[in-house]
Amino acid sequence: MVIINPSELRSLREKFKDKKIVYVGGVFDMTHAGHIIFFEECKQLGDILVVLIARDSFIKDYKGENRPILNEHIRMKTVDSFKPVDYTLLDPTMKFTKEEGHLKGLKFILEELKPDIYVVNDDISDFEERKNLVEQFSTKIHISIRDAPPEFEKISTSKIIDMIKKLG
């Protein structure tokens, strides 16, 4: 588990040229068992799992002023501590709009890291745009079905936040 800078992506690909690199990006706010199950699934797809953490500025634009609950440094350190995760980094795009930002960051990752597999959740809203971008590179896209064993009660960060609000 190593936190890296975006400038290290190219050398990471060179270091693991004979390994299958899996890449996923996300918010991962208030991480929980659902996130860990997701990372375990991602890791099973390859040898090296690289996780990008979305910047606070993007999340505020995307999810609203009251998010993220935990800042990008806390989220990055937490995700990096999970067993399935090999490398973690912050989104390389510093300031961008909701409309262009995530694709700009994804293109950078695809160009620099050249992952073998890019994982997205089945409920992603802009799948076609991402799919079209990924097709320009030799990366395969894997769609993860958001599902958890029944004992996890369909856990989500939003549900945890709602439960905490009810306590107050």
Beta strands, then each sheet from edge to edge (+ up, - down):
strand 1: 2-3
strand 2: 21-26
strand 3: 48-53
strand 4: 87-90
strand 5: 117-121
strand 6: 140-144
sheet 1: 1+ 4+ 3+ 2+ 5+ 6+
end
